[in-house]
Amino acid sequence: MTDYTEKEAKVIDNIAKTLEQLDTNLANLESNEMDAKQHSFKEWIEERKAIHEIKHIMSEIGKYAKYDEKSALADEKELEEFVTKLDSQN
C-alpha cells in the first residue's frame, strides 16, 4: 500500500511542477511587450503544453489511455515552428 501511496505522491508532485512551470511561463509572457493577439496565442500554446504534460503523466500510471505521445510531440513541434515564424516576423 505504501508503494501505491508513494507513486500517487510522485504523480501529484509532477503535476504540481508542471503547473508551476506554466505559471512561470505565463508570468514571463506578461513581462514581454507584444500585441494582444500574439500574447493570447502564446498563452494558449503554454497552456496546451501543460495539458499535454499532464496527460503524459497520467498515461504513465494508466489513468489516461487516450494519450498518444507521438502525436503530442508532433503537435508541439508544429506549434513551436509557428511561434518561431511569428517571432521572426516581428
Backbone as a chain_set.jsonl record, in Angstrom:
{"seq": "MTDYTEKEAKVIDNIAKTLEQLDTNLANLESNEMDAKQHSFKEWIEERKAIHEIKHIMSEIGKYAKYDEKSALADEKELEEFVTKLDSQN", "coords": {"N": [[0.815, -1.195, 0.0], [1.956, 1.248, 0.707], [3.658, 1.6, -1.395], [1.933, 2.257, -3.505], [0.935, 4.644, -2.45], [3.253, 6.209, -2.38], [3.781, 6.346, -5.13], [1.507, 7.701, -5.996], [1.893, 10.156, -4.686], [4.188, 11.022, -5.992], [3.231, 11.376, -8.603], [1.396, 13.426, -8.184], [3.172, 15.425, -7.349], [4.632, 15.755, -9.736], [2.629, 16.749, -11.45], [2.067, 19.124, -10.1], [4.543, 20.452, -10.407], [4.5, 20.811, -13.164], [2.341, 22.582, -13.412], [3.345, 24.737, -11.93], [5.473, 25.451, -13.598], [4.012, 26.262, -15.817], [2.735, 28.533, -14.721], [5.022, 30.129, -14.307], [5.937, 30.448, -16.96], [3.752, 31.816, -18.075], [3.838, 34.157, -16.565], [6.262, 35.199, -17.451], [5.559, 35.754, -20.08], [3.776, 37.801, -19.636], [5.473, 39.85, -18.934], [6.742, 40.473, -21.262], [6.651, 42.627, -24.08], [4.176, 42.63, -26.414], [1.789, 42.36, -29.111], [-1.759, 42.051, -28.437], [-3.044, 39.865, -29.648], [-0.96, 38.128, -30.398], [0.093, 37.686, -27.882], [-2.026, 36.34, -26.516], [-2.15, 34.058, -28.073], [0.353, 32.875, -27.57], [0.056, 32.387, -24.846], [-1.966, 30.47, -24.983], [-0.565, 28.404, -26.247], [1.338, 27.74, -24.26], [-0.393, 26.825, -22.266], [-1.481, 24.631, -23.562], [0.809, 23.012, -23.838], [1.225, 22.392, -21.138], [-1.082, 20.93, -20.58], [-0.689, 18.734, -22.28], [1.572, 17.653, -21.009], [0.525, 16.931, -18.505], [-1.35, 15.029, -19.335], [0.441, 13.139, -20.291], [1.79, 12.387, -17.936], [-0.352, 11.255, -16.532], [-0.99, 9.152, -18.259], [1.217, 7.524, -17.972], [0.791, 6.237, -15.583], [-1.369, 4.769, -16.147], [-3.874, 5.977, -16.06], [-4.948, 7.502, -18.023], [-5.848, 6.749, -21.039], [-6.004, 7.757, -23.607], [-3.857, 9.218, -24.48], [-1.471, 10.007, -26.89], [1.727, 9.858, -27.45], [3.439, 10.281, -29.657], [1.861, 11.758, -31.441], [1.361, 13.972, -29.815], [3.939, 15.067, -29.523], [4.446, 15.751, -32.176], [2.477, 17.702, -32.582], [3.361, 19.636, -30.742], [5.853, 20.321, -31.833], [5.063, 21.432, -34.274], [3.619, 23.672, -33.375], [5.687, 25.096, -32.073], [7.338, 25.707, -34.259], [5.633, 27.433, -35.618], [5.433, 29.54, -33.782], [8.087, 30.405, -33.752], [8.246, 31.329, -36.358], [6.403, 33.442, -36.207], [7.733, 35.081, -34.339], [10.007, 35.775, -35.794], [8.986, 37.425, -37.718], [8.492, 39.752, -36.444]], "CA": [[0.0, 0.0, 0.0], [2.81, 2.428, 0.727], [4.195, 1.751, -2.745], [0.914, 3.0, -4.227], [0.881, 5.983, -1.869], [4.444, 6.914, -2.86], [3.591, 6.594, -6.555], [0.494, 8.74, -6.086], [2.521, 11.411, -4.267], [5.111, 11.417, -7.06], [2.411, 11.869, -9.708], [0.871, 14.737, -7.771], [4.313, 16.344, -7.397], [4.927, 16.033, -11.146], [1.575, 17.635, -11.956], [2.28, 20.431, -9.462], [5.694, 21.071, -11.075], [4.039, 21.227, -14.489], [1.519, 23.784, -13.235], [4.239, 25.822, -11.519], [6.186, 25.867, -14.802], [3.033, 27.019, -16.599], [2.614, 29.852, -14.089], [6.252, 30.87, -14.59], [5.941, 30.815, -18.376], [2.739, 32.848, -18.293], [4.343, 35.393, -15.96], [7.279, 35.714, -18.365], [4.863, 36.327, -21.226], [3.192, 39.071, -19.185], [6.506, 40.881, -18.873], [7.166, 40.81, -22.624], [5.757, 43.516, -24.815], [3.734, 42.105, -27.704], [0.386, 42.711, -29.318], [-2.69, 41.221, -27.672], [-3.334, 38.62, -30.353], [0.221, 37.276, -30.27], [0.193, 37.341, -26.467], [-3.019, 35.318, -26.169], [-1.766, 32.837, -28.769], [1.465, 32.27, -26.833], [-0.526, 31.845, -23.612], [-2.667, 29.258, -25.361], [0.449, 27.384, -26.504], [1.886, 27.309, -22.976], [-1.424, 26.034, -21.605], [-1.573, 23.363, -24.296], [1.972, 22.214, -23.441], [0.985, 21.887, -19.779], [-2.109, 19.887, -20.674], [-0.019, 17.562, -22.848], [2.446, 17.071, -19.994], [-0.324, 16.286, -17.508], [-1.86, 13.811, -19.971], [1.562, 12.198, -20.336], [1.983, 11.901, -16.569], [-1.483, 10.382, -16.201], [-0.927, 7.936, -19.072], [2.283, 6.679, -17.439], [0.272, 5.416, -14.482], [-2.54, 4.041, -16.624], [-5.122, 6.668, -15.732], [-5.418, 8.241, -19.192], [-5.488, 5.859, -22.146], [-6.122, 8.426, -24.897], [-2.651, 9.992, -24.784], [-0.609, 9.488, -27.956], [2.943, 10.653, -27.31], [3.952, 10.639, -30.982], [1.009, 12.836, -31.926], [1.573, 15.139, -28.956], [5.234, 15.659, -29.879], [4.289, 16.369, -33.498], [1.714, 18.934, -32.366], [4.222, 20.599, -30.058], [6.861, 20.77, -32.795], [4.382, 22.301, -35.226], [3.33, 24.935, -32.697], [6.95, 25.799, -31.857], [7.762, 26.254, -35.549], [4.764, 28.558, -35.905], [5.831, 30.631, -32.892], [9.365, 30.896, -34.258], [7.931, 32.103, -37.563], [5.794, 34.682, -35.747], [8.758, 35.911, -33.711], [10.943, 36.28, -36.803], [8.299, 38.463, -38.489], [8.429, 40.991, -35.651]], "C": [[0.855, 1.254, 0.0], [3.435, 2.677, -0.636], [3.23, 2.574, -3.6], [0.853, 4.443, -3.741], [2.071, 6.817, -2.337], [4.307, 7.273, -4.335], [2.586, 7.728, -6.768], [1.09, 10.103, -5.731], [3.47, 11.924, -5.351], [4.344, 11.994, -8.249], [1.877, 13.265, -9.383], [1.989, 15.783, -7.797], [4.646, 16.728, -8.838], [3.892, 16.962, -11.767], [1.744, 19.038, -11.371], [3.453, 21.161, -10.113], [5.312, 21.574, -12.448], [3.224, 22.512, -14.386], [2.349, 24.98, -12.777], [5.023, 26.358, -12.718], [5.264, 26.673, -15.711], [2.878, 28.423, -16.033], [3.83, 30.72, -14.382], [6.281, 31.35, -16.038], [4.921, 31.902, -18.681], [3.175, 34.182, -17.701], [5.41, 36.022, -16.856], [6.643, 36.345, -19.596], [4.26, 37.682, -20.869], [4.221, 40.19, -19.207], [7.014, 41.288, -20.257], [6.146, 41.716, -23.289], [5.46, 42.902, -26.172], [2.277, 42.459, -27.869], [-0.517, 41.672, -28.666], [-2.945, 39.872, -28.339], [-2.176, 37.636, -30.214], [0.37, 36.789, -28.823], [-0.781, 36.218, -26.111], [-2.707, 33.997, -26.867], [-0.641, 32.131, -28.033], [0.998, 31.706, -25.49], [-1.206, 30.509, -23.892], [-1.679, 28.113, -25.595], [1.021, 26.851, -25.195], [0.878, 26.442, -22.215], [-1.555, 24.663, -22.257], [-0.396, 22.441, -23.944], [1.761, 21.598, -22.061], [-0.053, 20.769, -19.792], [-1.507, 18.605, -21.242], [0.848, 16.866, -21.798], [1.632, 16.348, -18.918], [-0.93, 15.005, -18.073], [-0.783, 12.733, -20.0], [1.792, 11.566, -18.952], [0.877, 10.908, -16.211], [-1.454, 9.087, -17.012], [0.145, 6.984, -18.566], [1.802, 5.784, -16.294], [-1.025, 4.702, -14.864], [-3.874, 4.684, -16.326], [-5.664, 7.497, -16.898], [-4.941, 7.487, -20.431], [-5.463, 6.558, -23.504], [-4.858, 9.17, -25.323], [-1.81, 9.279, -25.83], [0.634, 10.37, -27.994], [3.474, 11.131, -28.662], [3.163, 11.814, -31.563], [1.226, 14.115, -31.127], [2.885, 15.835, -29.294], [5.17, 16.344, -31.234], [3.529, 17.685, -33.394], [2.589, 20.015, -31.743], [5.271, 21.172, -31.011], [6.244, 21.749, -33.798], [4.081, 23.669, -34.614], [4.604, 25.757, -32.475], [7.464, 26.425, -33.148], [6.93, 27.477, -35.914], [5.14, 29.769, -35.054], [7.148, 31.234, -33.359], [9.147, 31.764, -35.488], [7.316, 33.448, -37.176], [6.837, 35.633, -35.158], [9.706, 36.513, -34.739], [10.311, 37.38, -37.653], [8.283, 39.798, -37.746], [9.759, 41.633, -35.527]], "O": [[0.502, 2.235, -0.654], [3.714, 3.82, -0.998], [3.648, 3.475, -4.327], [0.731, 5.364, -4.549], [1.918, 7.997, -2.655], [4.673, 8.374, -4.745], [2.789, 8.601, -7.612], [0.818, 11.095, -6.408], [3.543, 13.128, -5.594], [4.766, 12.991, -8.835], [1.911, 14.166, -10.221], [1.763, 16.914, -8.229], [4.912, 17.895, -9.126], [4.243, 17.863, -12.528], [1.578, 20.029, -12.082], [3.371, 22.366, -10.347], [5.749, 22.648, -12.86], [3.402, 23.427, -15.19], [2.089, 26.11, -13.188], [5.218, 27.567, -12.847], [5.691, 27.66, -16.309], [2.89, 29.399, -16.783], [3.692, 31.909, -14.672], [6.605, 32.505, -16.314], [5.198, 32.811, -19.464], [2.904, 35.232, -18.283], [5.455, 37.244, -17.001], [7.131, 37.357, -20.1], [4.234, 38.597, -21.692], [3.884, 41.345, -19.468], [7.645, 42.334, -20.403], [4.939, 41.584, -23.082], [6.362, 42.68, -26.979], [1.6, 42.814, -26.904], [-0.09, 40.553, -28.379], [-3.049, 38.851, -27.659], [-2.387, 36.453, -29.945], [0.724, 35.636, -28.575], [-0.389, 35.244, -25.469], [-2.97, 32.929, -26.314], [-0.673, 30.909, -27.886], [1.488, 30.666, -25.048], [-1.047, 29.544, -23.144], [-1.932, 26.98, -25.185], [1.174, 25.64, -25.035], [1.251, 25.445, -21.596], [-1.721, 23.655, -21.571], [-0.579, 21.236, -23.773], [2.077, 20.429, -21.839], [0.095, 19.773, -19.084], [-1.782, 17.514, -20.743], [0.857, 15.638, -21.709], [2.017, 15.266, -18.474], [-1.017, 14.0, -17.368], [-1.062, 11.558, -19.763], [1.965, 10.352, -18.835], [1.147, 9.845, -15.652], [-1.852, 8.035, -16.51], [0.009, 5.769, -18.71], [2.347, 4.703, -16.071], [-1.692, 4.108, -14.017], [-4.903, 4.008, -16.336], [-6.718, 8.122, -16.779], [-3.777, 7.579, -20.819], [-4.945, 5.993, -24.467], [-4.806, 9.7, -26.433], [-1.476, 8.104, -25.682], [0.598, 11.489, -28.505], [3.912, 12.275, -28.785], [3.744, 12.751, -32.11], [1.269, 15.208, -31.69], [2.937, 17.064, -29.347], [5.772, 17.4, -31.425], [3.892, 18.67, -34.038], [2.559, 21.17, -32.168], [5.542, 22.372, -30.993], [6.844, 22.773, -34.124], [4.267, 24.7, -35.261], [4.601, 26.972, -32.668], [7.969, 27.548, -33.136], [7.457, 28.449, -36.456], [5.163, 30.895, -35.55], [7.303, 32.456, -33.358], [9.784, 32.806, -35.644], [7.666, 34.478, -37.752], [6.829, 36.832, -35.438], [10.162, 37.644, -34.572], [11.027, 38.184, -38.249], [8.083, 40.85, -38.354], [9.881, 42.681, -34.893]]}, "num_chains": 1, "name": "protein.A"}
